[in-house]
Amino acid sequence: MCLAIPAKVIEILDKEHANVDYGDGVKRKINTSLVDAKLGDYVLVHAGFAIQVLSKEEAEETLRLFEQMARGIGDVHF
């Protein structure tokens, strides 16, 4: 199973790369050539590539679900 993780674009490096923040202090350089990501956007990242631009609400909900799964707390409803 493969997962894509939401991240916030914190710096545009060039036409195909950006730095993102995964929300827990982890920052990485990703490839943005597949989407039209702008500074401040949330993107879904898989294998170092942004594959979709998300709304802030979608990103926060997904991160909340991942956190619940990692902790094994409560019911996770998709």
C-alpha positions as CSV (number, residue, x, y, z in Angstrom):
1,M,0.0,0.0,0.0
2,C,1.2,3.5,-0.9
3,L,0.4,6.6,1.0
4,A,0.5,10.3,-0.1
5,I,1.0,12.8,2.6
6,P,-0.3,16.4,2.7
7,A,2.3,19.2,3.0
8,K,2.3,23.0,2.8
9,V,4.4,24.7,0.1
10,I,6.7,27.1,2.1
11,E,9.1,28.1,-0.7
12,I,9.0,27.9,-4.5
13,L,12.5,27.0,-5.7
14,D,12.0,27.0,-9.5
15,K,9.3,25.9,-12.0
16,E,9.5,22.3,-10.9
17,H,10.6,22.3,-7.3
18,A,9.4,23.6,-3.9
19,N,10.2,23.2,-0.3
20,V,7.3,21.9,1.8
21,D,6.5,21.5,5.5
22,Y,4.7,18.3,6.6
23,G,3.4,20.1,9.7
24,D,5.6,18.3,12.2
25,G,8.8,20.2,11.6
26,V,9.8,17.9,8.7
27,K,10.7,20.0,5.6
28,R,11.6,18.5,2.3
29,K,12.3,19.5,-1.3
30,I,9.7,18.1,-3.7
31,N,9.0,18.0,-7.4
32,T,6.0,20.1,-8.4
33,S,6.0,19.5,-12.2
34,L,2.7,17.6,-12.1
35,V,0.6,20.3,-10.4
36,D,0.2,24.1,-10.4
37,A,1.3,24.7,-6.8
38,K,1.6,28.1,-5.4
39,L,3.2,29.4,-2.2
40,G,1.0,28.6,0.7
41,D,-0.9,25.8,-1.1
42,Y,-1.3,22.4,0.4
43,V,-0.3,19.5,-1.9
44,L,-0.5,15.8,-1.7
45,V,3.0,14.3,-1.9
46,H,3.8,10.8,-3.0
47,A,7.4,9.6,-3.7
48,G,8.7,13.1,-3.7
49,F,6.2,14.4,-6.2
50,A,3.2,16.7,-5.6
51,I,0.3,14.9,-7.2
52,Q,-2.6,17.1,-6.2
53,V,-3.4,20.5,-4.8
54,L,-5.6,20.2,-1.7
55,S,-7.8,22.7,0.2
56,K,-6.5,23.6,3.7
57,E,-9.5,21.7,5.1
58,E,-8.8,18.5,3.1
59,A,-5.1,18.6,4.2
60,E,-6.0,19.1,7.9
61,E,-8.5,16.3,7.9
62,T,-6.1,13.9,6.2
63,L,-3.3,14.8,8.7
64,R,-5.8,14.3,11.6
65,L,-6.7,10.8,10.3
66,F,-3.0,9.9,9.9
67,E,-2.3,11.0,13.4
68,Q,-5.2,8.9,14.8
69,M,-4.0,5.9,12.9
70,A,-0.5,6.3,14.2
71,R,-1.6,6.6,17.7
72,G,-4.2,3.9,17.4
73,I,-6.7,6.1,19.2
74,G,-10.4,6.3,18.6
75,D,-12.4,5.4,15.6
76,V,-11.0,6.4,12.2
77,H,-13.8,7.0,9.7
78,F,-13.0,7.6,6.0
